[in-house]
Amino acid sequence: MVLSEEQLEALDVVANCTMNRERELVGANGYGRELGFDPLPWLRARPRDHVAPARWLDLCCGSARALLIAAQRLEEAGARDIELIGVDLVGMFRGRHPRVRLLVSPLRLLAPVGPCDLISIVHGLHYVGDKLGTLQRVAGWLKPDGQLVAQLDLDHVLIDARKHRRRLLAQLRAAGFRWDSRRHRISIEGPPRASLDLVFVGARRGGPNYTGQPAVCSDYRWTE
């Protein structure tokens, strides 16, 4: 059964307390492995405009453990020019830190937080209805040389009830997205250059994804 975003967010597979709960900043279960680079050194190496701090927006941040660790390390280093923002649907955060802004919100209702250097969605898209629309929208919040990195299971993206992977990947590339099929990782530098010719129809339970965890299947149709 196809569900609206509101209905989807009430499902136990989405509104749960386990997704991304205890992921570390680095290490075997860390953000560095999932993103392909260690976020904190990457952010500290960013050029500064001496007006706004470097901004890391972590969507579907779970317990926010990685952000809280990052904040502690920045504090110990005396670095004050990096802003950390975490967003999660459930809001069961591990704790609080004055340098981390934590928000409870569905991604579909999240307002822009300002130009971002880094946007991460570590395994969060598995539980989002409009995965492709979310990617396009939040990538629009990037600085021209900012980076967005997320995991995406294309087997859980159906277009006209089929897997139109070749045409979809061509459109993603035209928009500026890069797809790593081995790691199921999608990324982009700067805002998208074009829109996808797709309309979100709805979502439903999709069975296990490539991680073996229950996930959400998203349905689309071509606009032409």
Secondary structure, 3 states (H helix, E strand, C coil): CCECHHHHHCCCCCCCCCCCCCCECCCCCEHHHHHCCCHHHHHHCCCCCCCCCEEEEEECCCCCHHHHHHHHHHHHHCCCCEEEEEEECCCCCCCCCCCEEEEECCHHHCCCCCCEEEEEECCCHHHCCCHHHHHHHHHCCEEEEEEEEEECCHHHEEECCECCHHHHHHHHHHHCEEEECCCCEEEEECCCCCCCCEEEEEEEEEEECCCCCEEEEEEEEECC
